[in-house]
Amino acid sequence: MIDYKFKNADEAFTFYYGTIPYEGQKFDNTMAMFNQGFTILNPTDRMITNETREFNLEYAEAEWQWYLSG
């Protein structure tokens, strides 16, 4: 298994956004990479500023709260 380390969520997104189209596998109408592991060194720096993502903070917060609710 590959284990990458990223400074923050934006760095992880940018890496995988550029990697998946070339190294990913077609899977269920999308592209996926399996056996990946990664660490975000500063998990509190969670804003994705990469413009291709069109990050929506309000939606992300609602999804996070849903996740925490179990």
C-alpha positions as CSV (number, residue, x, y, z in Angstrom):
1,M,0.0,0.0,0.0
2,I,1.1,3.5,-0.8
3,D,1.0,6.0,2.1
4,Y,1.4,9.7,1.1
5,K,1.7,12.6,3.5
6,F,0.1,16.0,2.7
7,K,0.3,19.3,4.5
8,N,-3.5,19.9,4.2
9,A,-6.7,18.9,2.4
10,D,-6.0,21.2,-0.5
11,E,-2.6,19.5,-1.2
12,A,-4.2,16.1,-1.0
13,F,-7.0,17.1,-3.4
14,T,-4.6,18.7,-5.9
15,F,-2.4,15.6,-5.9
16,Y,-5.2,13.1,-6.5
17,Y,-7.0,15.4,-9.0
18,G,-3.9,15.3,-11.1
19,T,-3.1,11.6,-10.5
20,I,-6.4,9.8,-10.8
21,P,-7.0,10.5,-14.5
22,Y,-3.6,8.8,-15.3
23,E,-3.2,6.1,-12.7
24,G,-6.8,5.4,-11.7
25,Q,-8.9,2.5,-12.8
26,K,-12.4,2.8,-14.3
27,F,-14.9,1.6,-11.6
28,D,-18.6,2.0,-11.5
29,N,-18.9,5.0,-13.9
30,T,-16.0,6.8,-12.2
31,M,-12.3,6.6,-11.8
32,A,-10.8,5.1,-8.6
33,M,-7.4,4.3,-7.0
34,F,-7.3,1.4,-4.6
35,N,-4.9,0.5,-1.8
36,Q,-4.1,4.2,-1.1
37,G,-3.4,5.6,2.3
38,F,-2.6,9.1,3.2
39,T,-2.0,11.3,6.2
40,I,-2.9,15.0,6.4
41,L,-0.4,16.6,8.7
42,N,-2.6,19.6,9.5
43,P,-6.2,18.3,9.5
44,T,-7.5,21.6,10.8
45,D,-6.4,23.2,7.5
46,R,-9.3,21.7,5.6
47,M,-10.2,24.4,3.1
48,I,-9.8,23.3,-0.5
49,T,-8.7,26.4,-2.5
50,N,-8.0,24.6,-5.8
51,E,-10.5,26.4,-8.1
52,T,-11.4,23.3,-10.1
53,R,-13.0,21.9,-6.9
54,E,-15.5,24.7,-6.5
55,F,-15.4,24.0,-2.7
56,N,-18.6,24.9,-0.8
57,L,-17.8,25.5,2.9
58,E,-21.5,25.4,3.9
59,Y,-22.1,22.0,2.2
60,A,-18.8,20.6,3.6
61,E,-19.8,21.6,7.1
62,A,-23.2,20.0,6.8
63,E,-21.7,16.8,5.4
64,W,-19.1,16.8,8.3
65,Q,-21.9,17.2,10.8
66,W,-23.8,14.3,9.2
67,Y,-20.7,12.2,9.4
68,L,-20.2,12.9,13.1
69,S,-23.8,12.0,13.8
70,G,-23.0,8.4,12.9
